[in-house]
Every structure is written in C-alpha cells, then in structure tokens.
Amino acid sequence: MKVDSRKSARLIVVGTLAGILIAGTVCLITSRPAQATPKFATDTGKACAECHVAPAGGGKLTSFGEAFKANGNKLP
C-alpha cells in the first residue's frame, strides 16, 4: 500500500511541475500588443496627436493613425 501512495504522490508532483513548466513557457513565448511610446514620436518627428485624438497619445486614433495601423505600423 505504501508503494502505491508514493507512486501517486510522485505522479502528482511531476504533473504539477510539468504544468508549471508549460504555463511558464506559454507566458514567455506569447506576444503582447505593442504600446506606443514617446520614442516613436522622437524617431519619426511626428507628434503623438498625429496618430491619436488625445494630444498626449493613447486611446482613439485619427484617420492618419488608422492608416498607420492598417499599414502594419509603418508610415503610409
């Protein structure tokens, strides 16, 4: 009986570790949406308000911002 309980405990530990390893790997390799930064405005010479309705950037896009997004985040 003790052999079976040890075997069961080992299976639970190994299964848990495998689950943690898989979850960690998935978290590391899944991509996240890009976030705009002031560096883009500096690099391109464009103001945040060129693409965003809010002058400070973020949120709703202007028609130019929509075109930029539709063009794979490259200047149209």
N, CA, C and O atoms as a Maestro MAE file, in Angstrom:
{
 s_m_m2io_version
 :::
 2.0.0
}

f_m_ct {
 s_m_title
 :::
 protein
 m_atom[304] {
  # First column is atom index #
  i_m_mmod_type
  r_m_x_coord
  r_m_y_coord
  r_m_z_coord
  i_m_residue_number
  s_m_chain_name
  s_m_pdb_residue_name
  s_m_pdb_atom_name
  i_m_atomic_number
  :::
  1 25 0.809 -1.192 0.000 1 A "MET " " N  " 7
  2 3 0.000 0.000 0.000 1 A "MET " " CA " 6
  3 2 0.858 1.265 0.000 1 A "MET " " C  " 6
  4 15 0.506 2.254 -0.642 1 A "MET " " O  " 8
  5 25 1.978 1.235 0.716 2 A "LYS " " N  " 7
  6 3 2.844 2.407 0.750 2 A "LYS " " CA " 6
  7 2 3.479 2.688 -0.608 2 A "LYS " " C  " 6
  8 15 3.720 3.845 -0.953 2 A "LYS " " O  " 8
  9 25 3.749 1.648 -1.371 3 A "VAL " " N  " 7
  10 3 4.340 1.827 -2.697 3 A "VAL " " CA " 6
  11 2 3.366 2.576 -3.596 3 A "VAL " " C  " 6
  12 15 3.783 3.457 -4.347 3 A "VAL " " O  " 8
  13 25 2.087 2.250 -3.537 4 A "ASP " " N  " 7
  14 3 1.086 2.916 -4.357 4 A "ASP " " CA " 6
  15 2 0.926 4.387 -3.971 4 A "ASP " " C  " 6
  16 15 0.777 5.240 -4.847 4 A "ASP " " O  " 8
  17 25 0.955 4.694 -2.675 5 A "SER " " N  " 7
  18 3 0.792 6.087 -2.259 5 A "SER " " CA " 6
  19 2 2.010 6.916 -2.653 5 A "SER " " C  " 6
  20 15 1.870 8.088 -3.003 5 A "SER " " O  " 8
  21 25 3.201 6.325 -2.600 6 A "ARG " " N  " 7
  22 3 4.405 7.040 -3.038 6 A "ARG " " CA " 6
  23 2 4.367 7.289 -4.542 6 A "ARG " " C  " 6
  24 15 4.738 8.358 -5.025 6 A "ARG " " O  " 8
  25 25 3.915 6.287 -5.257 7 A "LYS " " N  " 7
  26 3 3.817 6.420 -6.707 7 A "LYS " " CA " 6
  27 2 2.804 7.502 -7.077 7 A "LYS " " C  " 6
  28 15 3.041 8.293 -7.991 7 A "LYS " " O  " 8
  29 25 1.691 7.536 -6.377 8 A "SER " " N  " 7
  30 3 0.666 8.547 -6.632 8 A "SER " " CA " 6
  31 2 1.199 9.944 -6.300 8 A "SER " " C  " 6
  32 15 0.978 10.894 -7.051 8 A "SER " " O  " 8
  33 25 1.896 10.060 -5.180 9 A "ALA " " N  " 7
  34 3 2.447 11.351 -4.777 9 A "ALA " " CA " 6
  35 2 3.464 11.828 -5.804 9 A "ALA " " C  " 6
  36 15 3.489 13.009 -6.153 9 A "ALA " " O  " 8
  37 25 4.301 10.919 -6.289 10 A "ARG " " N  " 7
  38 3 5.310 11.270 -7.291 10 A "ARG " " CA " 6
  39 2 4.641 11.741 -8.571 10 A "ARG " " C  " 6
  40 15 5.077 12.721 -9.177 10 A "ARG " " O  " 8
  41 25 3.580 11.048 -8.989 11 A "LEU " " N  " 7
  42 3 2.850 11.450 -10.198 11 A "LEU " " CA " 6
  43 2 2.231 12.833 -10.046 11 A "LEU " " C  " 6
  44 15 2.228 13.624 -10.989 11 A "LEU " " O  " 8
  45 25 1.710 13.120 -8.867 12 A "ILE " " N  " 7
  46 3 1.114 14.441 -8.624 12 A "ILE " " CA " 6
  47 2 2.185 15.523 -8.700 12 A "ILE " " C  " 6
  48 15 1.970 16.567 -9.315 12 A "ILE " " O  " 8
  49 25 3.339 15.278 -8.079 13 A "VAL " " N  " 7
  50 3 4.427 16.267 -8.086 13 A "VAL " " CA " 6
  51 2 4.940 16.486 -9.507 13 A "VAL " " C  " 6
  52 15 5.114 17.626 -9.936 13 A "VAL " " O  " 8
  53 25 5.180 15.405 -10.230 14 A "VAL " " N  " 7
  54 3 5.692 15.518 -11.598 14 A "VAL " " CA " 6
  55 2 4.667 16.213 -12.493 14 A "VAL " " C  " 6
  56 15 5.031 17.056 -13.313 14 A "VAL " " O  " 8
  57 25 3.396 15.867 -12.341 15 A "GLY " " N  " 7
  58 3 2.344 16.510 -13.133 15 A "GLY " " CA " 6
  59 2 2.240 17.999 -12.843 15 A "GLY " " C  " 6
  60 15 2.070 18.808 -13.756 15 A "GLY " " O  " 8
  61 25 2.343 18.359 -11.564 16 A "THR " " N  " 7
  62 3 2.283 19.774 -11.177 16 A "THR " " CA " 6
  63 2 3.472 20.542 -11.750 16 A "THR " " C  " 6
  64 15 3.311 21.634 -12.295 16 A "THR " " O  " 8
  65 25 4.668 19.960 -11.623 17 A "LEU " " N  " 7
  66 3 5.856 20.625 -12.172 17 A "LEU " " CA " 6
  67 2 5.768 20.774 -13.689 17 A "LEU " " C  " 6
  68 15 6.156 21.806 -14.236 17 A "LEU " " O  " 8
  69 25 5.263 19.753 -14.361 18 A "ALA " " N  " 7
  70 3 5.096 19.838 -15.816 18 A "ALA " " CA " 6
  71 2 4.105 20.942 -16.169 18 A "ALA " " C  " 6
  72 15 4.327 21.695 -17.117 18 A "ALA " " O  " 8
  73 25 3.025 21.040 -15.419 19 A "GLY " " N  " 7
  74 3 2.033 22.095 -15.668 19 A "GLY " " CA " 6
  75 2 2.616 23.482 -15.475 19 A "GLY " " C  " 6
  76 15 2.354 24.389 -16.265 19 A "GLY " " O  " 8
  77 25 3.416 23.646 -14.413 20 A "ILE " " N  " 7
  78 3 4.057 24.938 -14.156 20 A "ILE " " CA " 6
  79 2 5.045 25.275 -15.272 20 A "ILE " " C  " 6
  80 15 5.112 26.417 -15.727 20 A "ILE " " O  " 8
  81 25 5.806 24.280 -15.706 21 A "LEU " " N  " 7
  82 3 6.766 24.499 -16.801 21 A "LEU " " CA " 6
  83 2 6.052 24.895 -18.088 21 A "LEU " " C  " 6
  84 15 6.489 25.814 -18.781 21 A "LEU " " O  " 8
  85 25 4.976 24.220 -18.408 22 A "ILE " " N  " 7
  86 3 4.211 24.542 -19.624 22 A "ILE " " CA " 6
  87 2 3.612 25.939 -19.528 22 A "ILE " " C  " 6
  88 15 3.693 26.719 -20.477 22 A "ILE " " O  " 8
  89 25 3.007 26.258 -18.376 23 A "ALA " " N  " 7
  90 3 2.400 27.581 -18.204 23 A "ALA " " CA " 6
  91 2 3.458 28.680 -18.301 23 A "ALA " " C  " 6
  92 15 3.218 29.718 -18.918 23 A "ALA " " O  " 8
  93 25 4.626 28.459 -17.693 24 A "GLY " " N  " 7
  94 3 5.702 29.447 -17.764 24 A "GLY " " CA " 6
  95 2 6.200 29.647 -19.180 24 A "GLY " " C  " 6
  96 15 6.454 30.774 -19.604 24 A "GLY " " O  " 8
  97 25 6.337 28.551 -19.912 25 A "THR " " N  " 7
  98 3 6.786 28.631 -21.297 25 A "THR " " CA " 6
  99 2 5.785 29.398 -22.152 25 A "THR " " C  " 6
  100 15 6.174 30.237 -22.964 25 A "THR " " O  " 8
  101 25 4.512 29.115 -21.974 26 A "VAL " " N  " 7
  102 3 3.472 29.814 -22.735 26 A "VAL " " CA " 6
  103 2 3.506 31.308 -22.426 26 A "VAL " " C  " 6
  104 15 3.371 32.131 -23.332 26 A "VAL " " O  " 8
  105 25 3.684 31.662 -21.164 27 A "CYS " " N  " 7
  106 3 3.744 33.083 -20.793 27 A "CYS " " CA " 6
  107 2 4.936 33.782 -21.438 27 A "CYS " " C  " 6
  108 15 4.848 34.950 -21.816 27 A "CYS " " O  " 8
  109 25 6.041 33.069 -21.562 28 A "LEU " " N  " 7
  110 3 7.235 33.689 -22.146 28 A "LEU " " CA " 6
  111 2 7.166 33.844 -23.657 28 A "LEU " " C  " 6
  112 15 7.720 34.796 -24.207 28 A "LEU " " O  " 8
  113 25 6.489 32.916 -24.339 29 A "ILE " " N  " 7
  114 3 6.516 32.966 -25.799 29 A "ILE " " CA " 6
  115 2 5.313 33.651 -26.430 29 A "ILE " " C  " 6
  116 15 5.336 33.955 -27.623 29 A "ILE " " O  " 8
  117 25 4.267 33.900 -25.658 30 A "THR " " N  " 7
  118 3 3.118 34.578 -26.248 30 A "THR " " CA " 6
  119 2 3.428 36.058 -26.412 30 A "THR " " C  " 6
  120 15 4.028 36.683 -25.538 30 A "THR " " O  " 8
  121 25 3.017 36.594 -27.523 31 A "SER " " N  " 7
  122 3 3.302 38.004 -27.782 31 A "SER " " CA " 6
  123 2 2.262 38.879 -27.107 31 A "SER " " C  " 6
  124 15 1.137 38.459 -26.836 31 A "SER " " O  " 8
  125 25 2.667 40.075 -26.854 32 A "ARG " " N  " 7
  126 3 1.776 41.065 -26.246 32 A "ARG " " CA " 6
  127 2 1.617 42.219 -27.228 32 A "ARG " " C  " 6
  128 15 2.514 42.484 -28.028 32 A "ARG " " O  " 8
  129 25 0.484 42.901 -27.170 33 A "PRO " " N  " 7
  130 3 0.301 44.038 -28.078 33 A "PRO " " CA " 6
  131 2 1.342 45.128 -27.799 33 A "PRO " " C  " 6
  132 15 1.688 45.408 -26.651 33 A "PRO " " O  " 8
  133 25 1.813 45.715 -28.858 34 A "ALA " " N  " 7
  134 3 2.786 46.798 -28.709 34 A "ALA " " CA " 6
  135 2 2.113 48.023 -28.117 34 A "ALA " " C  " 6
  136 15 0.924 48.261 -28.329 34 A "ALA " " O  " 8
  137 25 2.872 48.778 -27.390 35 A "GLN " " N  " 7
  138 3 2.358 50.003 -26.799 35 A "GLN " " CA " 6
  139 2 3.168 51.171 -27.361 35 A "GLN " " C  " 6
  140 15 4.396 51.113 -27.439 35 A "GLN " " O  " 8
  141 25 2.473 52.208 -27.743 36 A "ALA " " N  " 7
  142 3 3.152 53.379 -28.292 36 A "ALA " " CA " 6
  143 2 4.009 54.035 -27.214 36 A "ALA " " C  " 6
  144 15 3.664 54.020 -26.032 36 A "ALA " " O  " 8
  145 25 5.110 54.599 -27.635 37 A "THR " " N  " 7
  146 3 5.998 55.290 -26.699 37 A "THR " " CA " 6
  147 2 6.396 56.633 -27.280 37 A "THR " " C  " 6
  148 15 6.338 56.822 -28.495 37 A "THR " " O  " 8
  149 25 6.795 57.559 -26.441 38 A "PRO " " N  " 7
  150 3 7.256 58.853 -26.939 38 A "PRO " " CA " 6
  151 2 8.464 58.701 -27.869 38 A "PRO " " C  " 6
  152 15 8.712 59.576 -28.698 38 A "PRO " " O  " 8
  153 25 9.218 57.604 -27.744 39 A "LYS " " N  " 7
  154 3 10.376 57.378 -28.598 39 A "LYS " " CA " 6
  155 2 9.973 57.336 -30.064 39 A "LYS " " C  " 6
  156 15 10.718 57.814 -30.920 39 A "LYS " " O  " 8
  157 25 8.794 56.766 -30.373 40 A "PHE " " N  " 7
  158 3 8.334 56.724 -31.765 40 A "PHE " " CA " 6
  159 2 8.194 58.149 -32.303 40 A "PHE " " C  " 6
  160 15 8.633 58.451 -33.413 40 A "PHE " " O  " 8
  161 25 7.577 59.018 -31.500 41 A "ALA " " N  " 7
  162 3 7.410 60.410 -31.931 41 A "ALA " " CA " 6
  163 2 8.771 61.072 -32.141 41 A "ALA " " C  " 6
  164 15 8.953 61.843 -33.083 41 A "ALA " " O  " 8
  165 25 9.712 60.772 -31.269 42 A "THR " " N  " 7
  166 3 11.060 61.335 -31.403 42 A "THR " " CA " 6
  167 2 11.745 60.815 -32.666 42 A "THR " " C  " 6
  168 15 12.363 61.582 -33.404 42 A "THR " " O  " 8
  169 25 11.633 59.509 -32.909 43 A "ASP " " N  " 7
  170 3 12.288 58.893 -34.074 43 A "ASP " " CA " 6
  171 2 11.705 59.378 -35.397 43 A "ASP " " C  " 6
  172 15 12.440 59.561 -36.367 43 A "ASP " " O  " 8
  173 25 10.386 59.587 -35.444 44 A "THR " " N  " 7
  174 3 9.734 59.958 -36.702 44 A "THR " " CA " 6
  175 2 9.559 61.460 -36.870 44 A "THR " " C  " 6
  176 15 9.302 61.940 -37.974 44 A "THR " " O  " 8
  177 25 9.696 62.201 -35.779 45 A "GLY " " N  " 7
  178 3 9.464 63.637 -35.844 45 A "GLY " " CA " 6
  179 2 7.990 64.001 -35.851 45 A "GLY " " C  " 6
  180 15 7.636 65.163 -36.052 45 A "GLY " " O  " 8
  181 25 7.133 63.020 -35.634 46 A "LYS " " N  " 7
  182 3 5.691 63.254 -35.624 46 A "LYS " " CA " 6
  183 2 5.217 63.431 -34.187 46 A "LYS " " C  " 6
  184 15 5.719 62.772 -33.277 46 A "LYS " " O  " 8
  185 25 4.260 64.311 -33.988 47 A "ALA " " N  " 7
  186 3 3.656 64.492 -32.668 47 A "ALA " " CA " 6
  187 2 2.698 63.342 -32.391 47 A "ALA " " C  " 6
  188 15 2.181 62.724 -33.322 47 A "ALA " " O  " 8
  189 25 2.461 63.053 -31.114 48 A "CYS " " N  " 7
  190 3 1.529 61.983 -30.733 48 A "CYS " " CA " 6
  191 2 0.144 62.244 -31.340 48 A "CYS " " C  " 6
  192 15 -0.557 61.316 -31.745 48 A "CYS " " O  " 8
  193 25 -0.231 63.527 -31.392 49 A "ALA " " N  " 7
  194 3 -1.556 63.904 -31.904 49 A "ALA " " CA " 6
  195 2 -1.692 63.652 -33.404 49 A "ALA " " C  " 6
  196 15 -2.791 63.760 -33.947 49 A "ALA " " O  " 8
  197 25 -0.609 63.323 -34.071 50 A "GLU " " N  " 7
  198 3 -0.687 62.988 -35.494 50 A "GLU " " CA " 6
  199 2 -1.492 61.691 -35.674 50 A "GLU " " C  " 6
  200 15 -2.276 61.567 -36.616 50 A "GLU " " O  " 8
  201 25 -1.292 60.739 -34.772 51 A "CYS " " N  " 7
  202 3 -1.983 59.452 -34.859 51 A "CYS " " CA " 6
  203 2 -3.123 59.311 -33.857 51 A "CYS " " C  " 6
  204 15 -4.065 58.554 -34.094 51 A "CYS " " O  " 8
  205 25 -3.046 60.031 -32.740 52 A "HIS " " N  " 7
  206 3 -4.019 59.888 -31.665 52 A "HIS " " CA " 6
  207 2 -4.880 61.135 -31.526 52 A "HIS " " C  " 6
  208 15 -4.417 62.254 -31.749 52 A "HIS " " O  " 8
  209 25 -6.138 60.927 -31.155 53 A "VAL " " N  " 7
  210 3 -7.049 62.042 -30.925 53 A "VAL " " CA " 6
  211 2 -6.578 62.849 -29.712 53 A "VAL " " C  " 6
  212 15 -6.593 64.080 -29.732 53 A "VAL " " O  " 8
  213 25 -6.162 62.147 -28.660 54 A "ALA " " N  " 7
  214 3 -5.648 62.828 -27.472 54 A "ALA " " CA " 6
  215 2 -4.254 63.375 -27.781 54 A "ALA " " C  " 6
  216 15 -3.404 62.630 -28.269 54 A "ALA " " O  " 8
  217 25 -4.002 64.646 -27.511 55 A "PRO " " N  " 7
  218 3 -2.709 65.242 -27.828 55 A "PRO " " CA " 6
  219 2 -1.518 64.522 -27.198 55 A "PRO " " C  " 6
  220 15 -0.421 64.535 -27.758 55 A "PRO " " O  " 8
  221 25 -1.725 63.892 -26.037 56 A "ALA " " N  " 7
  222 3 -0.637 63.191 -25.360 56 A "ALA " " CA " 6
  223 2 -0.485 61.754 -25.862 56 A "ALA " " C  " 6
  224 15 0.412 61.036 -25.418 56 A "ALA " " O  " 8
  225 25 -1.346 61.334 -26.775 57 A "GLY " " N  " 7
  226 3 -1.278 59.979 -27.323 57 A "GLY " " CA " 6
  227 2 -2.155 59.006 -26.563 57 A "GLY " " C  " 6
  228 15 -2.703 59.337 -25.511 57 A "GLY " " O  " 8
  229 25 -2.285 57.801 -27.102 58 A "GLY " " N  " 7
  230 3 -3.109 56.768 -26.484 58 A "GLY " " CA " 6
  231 2 -4.573 56.915 -26.847 58 A "GLY " " C  " 6
  232 15 -5.024 57.996 -27.225 58 A "GLY " " O  " 8
  233 25 -5.311 55.825 -26.730 59 A "GLY " " N  " 7
  234 3 -6.746 55.871 -26.978 59 A "GLY " " CA " 6
  235 2 -7.112 55.877 -28.452 59 A "GLY " " C  " 6
  236 15 -6.458 55.235 -29.275 59 A "GLY " " O  " 8
  237 25 -8.167 56.611 -28.770 60 A "LYS " " N  " 7
  238 3 -8.724 56.640 -30.119 60 A "LYS " " CA " 6
  239 2 -7.731 57.213 -31.127 60 A "LYS " " C  " 6
  240 15 -6.994 58.158 -30.846 60 A "LYS " " O  " 8
  241 25 -7.742 56.595 -32.330 61 A "LEU " " N  " 7
  242 3 -6.823 57.017 -33.390 61 A "LEU " " CA " 6
  243 2 -7.490 57.990 -34.364 61 A "LEU " " C  " 6
  244 15 -8.704 57.960 -34.564 61 A "LEU " " O  " 8
  245 25 -6.666 58.852 -34.962 62 A "THR " " N  " 7
  246 3 -7.122 59.724 -36.038 62 A "THR " " CA " 6
  247 2 -7.158 58.896 -37.330 62 A "THR " " C  " 6
  248 15 -6.768 57.728 -37.321 62 A "THR " " O  " 8
  249 25 -7.615 59.480 -38.422 63 A "SER " " N  " 7
  250 3 -7.626 58.755 -39.693 63 A "SER " " CA " 6
  251 2 -6.191 58.412 -40.115 63 A "SER " " C  " 6
  252 15 -5.951 57.344 -40.679 63 A "SER " " O  " 8
  253 25 -5.240 59.311 -39.846 64 A "PHE " " N  " 7
  254 3 -3.838 59.017 -40.135 64 A "PHE " " CA " 6
  255 2 -3.360 57.841 -39.278 64 A "PHE " " C  " 6
  256 15 -2.657 56.957 -39.768 64 A "PHE " " O  " 8
  257 25 -3.742 57.834 -38.009 65 A "GLY " " N  " 7
  258 3 -3.377 56.741 -37.105 65 A "GLY " " CA " 6
  259 2 -3.966 55.418 -37.554 65 A "GLY " " C  " 6
  260 15 -3.307 54.383 -37.461 65 A "GLY " " O  " 8
  261 25 -5.207 55.439 -38.044 66 A "GLU " " N  " 7
  262 3 -5.840 54.225 -38.562 66 A "GLU " " CA " 6
  263 2 -5.098 53.720 -39.799 66 A "GLU " " C  " 6
  264 15 -4.895 52.517 -39.960 66 A "GLU " " O  " 8
  265 25 -4.692 54.652 -40.673 67 A "ALA " " N  " 7
  266 3 -3.943 54.264 -41.873 67 A "ALA " " CA " 6
  267 2 -2.590 53.677 -41.487 67 A "ALA " " C  " 6
  268 15 -2.134 52.705 -42.089 67 A "ALA " " O  " 8
  269 25 -1.954 54.269 -40.485 68 A "PHE " " N  " 7
  270 3 -0.674 53.768 -39.989 68 A "PHE " " CA " 6
  271 2 -0.837 52.347 -39.454 68 A "PHE " " C  " 6
  272 15 -0.028 51.468 -39.753 68 A "PHE " " O  " 8
  273 25 -1.875 52.129 -38.671 69 A "LYS " " N  " 7
  274 3 -2.152 50.805 -38.101 69 A "LYS " " CA " 6
  275 2 -2.447 49.797 -39.196 69 A "LYS " " C  " 6
  276 15 -1.943 48.675 -39.157 69 A "LYS " " O  " 8
  277 25 -3.258 50.182 -40.174 70 A "ALA " " N  " 7
  278 3 -3.625 49.286 -41.282 70 A "ALA " " CA " 6
  279 2 -2.426 48.942 -42.163 70 A "ALA " " C  " 6
  280 15 -2.426 47.914 -42.840 70 A "ALA " " O  " 8
  281 25 -1.413 49.796 -42.155 71 A "ASN " " N  " 7
  282 3 -0.221 49.594 -42.969 71 A "ASN " " CA " 6
  283 2 0.870 48.836 -42.198 71 A "ASN " " C  " 6
  284 15 2.049 48.917 -42.544 71 A "ASN " " O  " 8
  285 25 0.471 48.102 -41.154 72 A "GLY " " N  " 7
  286 3 1.450 47.338 -40.385 72 A "GLY " " CA " 6
  287 2 2.352 48.201 -39.522 72 A "GLY " " C  " 6
  288 15 3.523 47.879 -39.320 72 A "GLY " " O  " 8
  289 25 1.796 49.319 -39.003 73 A "ASN " " N  " 7
  290 3 2.539 50.257 -38.169 73 A "ASN " " CA " 6
  291 2 3.754 50.838 -38.892 73 A "ASN " " C  " 6
  292 15 4.824 51.019 -38.310 73 A "ASN " " O  " 8
  293 25 3.553 51.118 -40.158 74 A "LYS " " N  " 7
  294 3 4.566 51.798 -40.969 74 A "LYS " " CA " 6
  295 2 3.931 53.050 -41.540 74 A "LYS " " C  " 6
  296 15 2.730 53.082 -41.808 74 A "LYS " " O  " 8
  297 25 4.733 54.072 -41.723 75 A "LEU " " N  " 7
  298 3 4.175 55.306 -42.267 75 A "LEU " " CA " 6
  299 2 3.618 55.075 -43.660 75 A "LEU " " C  " 6
  300 15 4.291 54.498 -44.514 75 A "LEU " " O  " 8
  301 25 2.379 55.529 -43.895 76 A "PRO " " N  " 7
  302 3 1.759 55.322 -45.223 76 A "PRO " " CA " 6
  303 2 2.395 56.205 -46.283 76 A "PRO " " C  " 6
  304 15 1.997 56.158 -47.446 76 A "PRO " " O  " 8
  :::
 }
 m_bond[303] {
  # First column is bond index #
  i_m_from
  i_m_to
  i_m_order
  :::
  1 1 2 1
  2 2 3 1
  3 3 4 2
  4 3 5 1
  5 5 6 1
  6 6 7 1
  7 7 8 2
  8 7 9 1
  9 9 10 1
  10 10 11 1
  11 11 12 2
  12 11 13 1
  13 13 14 1
  14 14 15 1
  15 15 16 2
  16 15 17 1
  17 17 18 1
  18 18 19 1
  19 19 20 2
  20 19 21 1
  21 21 22 1
  22 22 23 1
  23 23 24 2
  24 23 25 1
  25 25 26 1
  26 26 27 1
  27 27 28 2
  28 27 29 1
  29 29 30 1
  30 30 31 1
  31 31 32 2
  32 31 33 1
  33 33 34 1
  34 34 35 1
  35 35 36 2
  36 35 37 1
  37 37 38 1
  38 38 39 1
  39 39 40 2
  40 39 41 1
  41 41 42 1
  42 42 43 1
  43 43 44 2
  44 43 45 1
  45 45 46 1
  46 46 47 1
  47 47 48 2
  48 47 49 1
  49 49 50 1
  50 50 51 1
  51 51 52 2
  52 51 53 1
  53 53 54 1
  54 54 55 1
  55 55 56 2
  56 55 57 1
  57 57 58 1
  58 58 59 1
  59 59 60 2
  60 59 61 1
  61 61 62 1
  62 62 63 1
  63 63 64 2
  64 63 65 1
  65 65 66 1
  66 66 67 1
  67 67 68 2
  68 67 69 1
  69 69 70 1
  70 70 71 1
  71 71 72 2
  72 71 73 1
  73 73 74 1
  74 74 75 1
  75 75 76 2
  76 75 77 1
  77 77 78 1
  78 78 79 1
  79 79 80 2
  80 79 81 1
  81 81 82 1
  82 82 83 1
  83 83 84 2
  84 83 85 1
  85 85 86 1
  86 86 87 1
  87 87 88 2
  88 87 89 1
  89 89 90 1
  90 90 91 1
  91 91 92 2
  92 91 93 1
  93 93 94 1
  94 94 95 1
  95 95 96 2
  96 95 97 1
  97 97 98 1
  98 98 99 1
  99 99 100 2
  100 99 101 1
  101 101 102 1
  102 102 103 1
  103 103 104 2
  104 103 105 1
  105 105 106 1
  106 106 107 1
  107 107 108 2
  108 107 109 1
  109 109 110 1
  110 110 111 1
  111 111 112 2
  112 111 113 1
  113 113 114 1
  114 114 115 1
  115 115 116 2
  116 115 117 1
  117 117 118 1
  118 118 119 1
  119 119 120 2
  120 119 121 1
  121 121 122 1
  122 122 123 1
  123 123 124 2
  124 123 125 1
  125 125 126 1
  126 126 127 1
  127 127 128 2
  128 127 129 1
  129 129 130 1
  130 130 131 1
  131 131 132 2
  132 131 133 1
  133 133 134 1
  134 134 135 1
  135 135 136 2
  136 135 137 1
  137 137 138 1
  138 138 139 1
  139 139 140 2
  140 139 141 1
  141 141 142 1
  142 142 143 1
  143 143 144 2
  144 143 145 1
  145 145 146 1
  146 146 147 1
  147 147 148 2
  148 147 149 1
  149 149 150 1
  150 150 151 1
  151 151 152 2
  152 151 153 1
  153 153 154 1
  154 154 155 1
  155 155 156 2
  156 155 157 1
  157 157 158 1
  158 158 159 1
  159 159 160 2
  160 159 161 1
  161 161 162 1
  162 162 163 1
  163 163 164 2
  164 163 165 1
  165 165 166 1
  166 166 167 1
  167 167 168 2
  168 167 169 1
  169 169 170 1
  170 170 171 1
  171 171 172 2
  172 171 173 1
  173 173 174 1
  174 174 175 1
  175 175 176 2
  176 175 177 1
  177 177 178 1
  178 178 179 1
  179 179 180 2
  180 179 181 1
  181 181 182 1
  182 182 183 1
  183 183 184 2
  184 183 185 1
  185 185 186 1
  186 186 187 1
  187 187 188 2
  188 187 189 1
  189 189 190 1
  190 190 191 1
  191 191 192 2
  192 191 193 1
  193 193 194 1
  194 194 195 1
  195 195 196 2
  196 195 197 1
  197 197 198 1
  198 198 199 1
  199 199 200 2
  200 199 201 1
  201 201 202 1
  202 202 203 1
  203 203 204 2
  204 203 205 1
  205 205 206 1
  206 206 207 1
  207 207 208 2
  208 207 209 1
  209 209 210 1
  210 210 211 1
  211 211 212 2
  212 211 213 1
  213 213 214 1
  214 214 215 1
  215 215 216 2
  216 215 217 1
  217 217 218 1
  218 218 219 1
  219 219 220 2
  220 219 221 1
  221 221 222 1
  222 222 223 1
  223 223 224 2
  224 223 225 1
  225 225 226 1
  226 226 227 1
  227 227 228 2
  228 227 229 1
  229 229 230 1
  230 230 231 1
  231 231 232 2
  232 231 233 1
  233 233 234 1
  234 234 235 1
  235 235 236 2
  236 235 237 1
  237 237 238 1
  238 238 239 1
  239 239 240 2
  240 239 241 1
  241 241 242 1
  242 242 243 1
  243 243 244 2
  244 243 245 1
  245 245 246 1
  246 246 247 1
  247 247 248 2
  248 247 249 1
  249 249 250 1
  250 250 251 1
  251 251 252 2
  252 251 253 1
  253 253 254 1
  254 254 255 1
  255 255 256 2
  256 255 257 1
  257 257 258 1
  258 258 259 1
  259 259 260 2
  260 259 261 1
  261 261 262 1
  262 262 263 1
  263 263 264 2
  264 263 265 1
  265 265 266 1
  266 266 267 1
  267 267 268 2
  268 267 269 1
  269 269 270 1
  270 270 271 1
  271 271 272 2
  272 271 273 1
  273 273 274 1
  274 274 275 1
  275 275 276 2
  276 275 277 1
  277 277 278 1
  278 278 279 1
  279 279 280 2
  280 279 281 1
  281 281 282 1
  282 282 283 1
  283 283 284 2
  284 283 285 1
  285 285 286 1
  286 286 287 1
  287 287 288 2
  288 287 289 1
  289 289 290 1
  290 290 291 1
  291 291 292 2
  292 291 293 1
  293 293 294 1
  294 294 295 1
  295 295 296 2
  296 295 297 1
  297 297 298 1
  298 298 299 1
  299 299 300 2
  300 299 301 1
  301 301 302 1
  302 302 303 1
  303 303 304 2
  :::
 }
}
